[in-house]
Amino acid sequence: MTSPPVSGLDLKALFPFELDDFQLQAIAALEAGRSVVVCAPTGSGKTLIGEYAIHRALKRGRRVFYTTPLKALSNQKLRDFRDLFGAETVGLLTGDVSINRDAPILVMTTEIFRNMLYGTPIGEVGTSLVGVEAVVLDECHYMNDRQRGTVWEESIIYCPPEIQLVALSATVANSDQLTDWIHRVHGPTDLIYSDFRPVPLQFHFCNPKGLFPLLDDSQKRMNPRLKPKGGKGAVRGGNRRGPKQDSPGLAFVVTQLQQRDMLPAIYFIFSRRGCDQAMAEASKLPLSLVNASEAARLQLQIDEFLARNPEVGRAEQIEPLYQGIAAHHAGVLPAWKGLIEELFQQGLIKVVFATETLAAGINMPARTTVISSLSKRTDLGHRLLNASEFLQMSGRAGRRGMDSLGYVVTVQTPFEGAREASYLATVGADPLVSQFTPSYGMVLNLLQTHTLEEARELVERSFGQYLSTLYLRPQQEAIAALETELAQLEAQLGSVNWNLLAQYEKLQERLKEERRLLKILQGQAQEVRASEMPAALSFAVAGTVLTLKWQHVPVSIPLPAVLVTKTRGSGQFPYLVCLGQDNRWYVVTVSDVISLRGEYPRLAGVDDLLVPESMPLKPGQSRSGDDQSGMIARQIPVIPALVEDEAPEIYAQTQRMLAVQAQIESHPVNKWGNRATILKRQKRMTAIQEEIRDRQEKLDRQSQRHWEEFLALIDILQHFGCLDRLTPTELGQATAAIRGDNELWLGLALMSGELNGLTPSQLAAACAALVVEVSRPDSWTRYDLSGEVEEALAGLRGIRRRLFQLQRKHQVVLPVWLEYELVGLVEQWAAGVEWLELCANTSLDEGDVVRILRRTLDFLSQIPHVPYLSAELKANARRAIQLLDRFPVNEGVE
């Protein structure tokens, strides 16, 4: 592709190498004044497009905001851009760190950018955005992140349309949907998609027999050599049939990599302990992973680092690092991780054992990535890796400009094998899903500058709402089809007299009820007969006239009959063989006889009748009679169906039933020749109407889900006095200035006055209690909280209980942290305890201690900017920041 016209910039001078097609397409789109979504594999050069946007802005005397999801990435970009554009040109904002904030290139976390937008009516350019030409949203696929995803959606929705967005994303399945959504809510946007990798990936599989290609020549199916013998073998998810597979040892895998010149490698293991154990085991290998020159450089840099920071070194980490081996996970001290990253980028570390957090944007490309297991434990149980997780880790393989191939090695485990590995290697990326969730801060910030209707319009512009619309489109189409069918049926039945039909249906229902009542009365009468009839029938002889209740005759019309003979029954009572008035033979039981008619004389000639030979003598059997039996049948007297004084209740009920039956038979609806069709259509109409109602309710519930959540938060905020109707009060304005997992809880705590009398170190501990989430219940520290902090936190319990109750009532799921057990660490660190002593008095890893302290610092750094707080509290917060923000807790950004 030829170079597009650019804003007076010399592309060859800026980028002294050949640009890929997708990079040129993105530059052309930006020059045309359009925003872009650049979706390309890790390591393909997406960042260059962000750099171009910066060069162009600088040329025009304008600014660019460069946003990242993590502070660590923002710090890294600060260093990169200082080298590229000059230190005076670049600034940094990460909440608790502010450096050169008026610089033309301002690096920040995406959350900081979102917070800037909150301060201005949506769509307008506030003072903080004056002169901003473009905003780069790096790692935009973080929209998938359950905790942080909302921030990206809000940033895109609220960003003024005249500012170009440069969204840089790893490969996702629905990049077209993301682009279309940004196009709708922000402005003209082009998708720049590429599946090209400058350093192609080659997939391998390691089992105890060696290292083999994972895929066949087509790169679409599993290597046939890896198929298990004797059948299909593994089943994804860990449920295997047959014996478990052997796993290759760590030493074997590392040796294979070294022999094939596949180092340096990132070796992913999904547990901190697993990484530490692997580091210890690898350090005992008989082979050396580094040569003499590399070992000397390692020793020099490590020793210099330890001389500057003696409290950071740990023997179990130092010795392996001299050998080019390291562990990198959330439990490692950030300063030590920084050293590891620096040495790895120099090619001096040959194997780093890391949890998957390393895959999230840190610049540590390797020749090879090893994925030790294809499944992992999560909050929802053990599961197979999803495609995006696998791609994110795989994407670390292959160093641009250094390697012709990147290698991805999957390792056989007892539960996963080559089938699972080949599936993940070929399945493609997962789609982006929306994590959009309204928060207290969102509600308050929007209502400070917008009406309720404007807020609703903004909420309904979310990516989540967009995806819901797509997802619900089949539902909407189904409702439309049902409504069309309903209209056709209504047209077909337009001439039907529905009143008459409804009357007819009521008569049918009444007839059914009258029959039910008659059946009950007959049953009761039958129970009486069942107790009296056997004795009476014992005296009955051939020729006796009786009446039968017979299943083939309407129950309301007993059948007159004559007893012909008796035969052995199955119990103590005989079976009766009778001839009915209808000239049919019947075999009945005692319970089938309604009454003996003693008022009629015995019929003559019955003794001469012969029972049909073809009729088994079992109850329920019936046969037609002949001429001889017909002569007898005609002599059977006509007996009234029921004599009123014999069974008055049954008689009366029968009359009622017959009256209703007569009404039905004479009803005008009977003259409609297509009544059955009409009833069928009417039944279908009723079913359609019910289905439309049901589908519409579900559709409304789903399509308004985010707005219903927004309204629930308004109710809670009004209850606590943060809103006067829809106007934020002083408490509401204070809460709106805070960011956190639950801004209302933090605002209520700060404005309660309970924290006002605390010293800076005590305030630090109390603030930590409000923001620290304890992930492991077995964590401990030997440090207790001071009585003043205990008392202050105790004063917040009532507020917390009420907030819990209201959130439960409104089905709001937001955490309300109040941690007592571990935050004594924070108070002691603020009081001046040394780092080694602090860590010796807790079960937490050093990285976890730093995380707690940094999270506390982030909250403390907000307090001076929260309106309506006491001057004393703000001053104590500033002093607490100074006490906490010392090595190795501070960010180390200069």
Secondary structure, DSSP 8 states (H G I E B T S, - for coil): ------SS--HHHHS-S---HHHHHHHHHHHTT-EEEEE--TTSSTHHHHHHHHHHHHHTT-EEEEEESSHHHHHHHHHHHHHHH-GGGEEEE-SS-EESTTSSEEEEEHHHHHHHHHTS-TTS--GGGTTEEEEEETTGGGGG-TTTHHHHHHHHHHS-TTSEEEEEE---TTHHHHHHHHHHHTS-EEEEE----SS-EEEEEEETTEEEESB-TTSSSB-GGGS-TTS----TTS--SSS------HHHHHHHHHHTT--SEEEE-SSHHHHHHHHHHHTT-SS-SS-HHHHHHHHHHHHHHHHH-GGG--HHHHHHHHTTEEEESTTS-HHHHHHHHHHHHTT---EEEE-GGGGSS-S--BSEEEE--SEEEETTEEEE--HHHHHHHHTTB--TTT-S-EEEEEE--SS--HHHHHHHHHS------------HHHHHHHHHHS-HHHHHHHHTTSHHHHHHHHHHHHHHHHHHHHHHHHHHHHHHTTT--HHHHHHHHHHHHHHHHHHHHHHHHHHHHHHHHHHHHHHHHTT--TT-EEEE--TTS-TTS-EEEEEEEEE--SSSS-EEEEEETTSEEEEE-GGGEEEE-TTS---TTGGG----TTS-SSTT-EEE--HHHHHHHTTS----S--TTTSHHHHHHHHHHHHHHHHHHT-GGGG-TTHHHHHHHHHHHHHHHHHHHHHHHHHHHHHTHHHHHHHHHHHHHHHTTSEETTEE-HHHHHHHT--SS-HHHHHHHHHTSTTTT--HHHHHHHHHHHH-----TT--BS----HHHHHHHHTTHHHHHHHHHHHHHTT---------SSTHHHHHHHTT--HHHHHHTBSS-HHHHHHHHHHHHHHHHHGGGSTT--HHHHHHHHHHHHHH--TTTS----
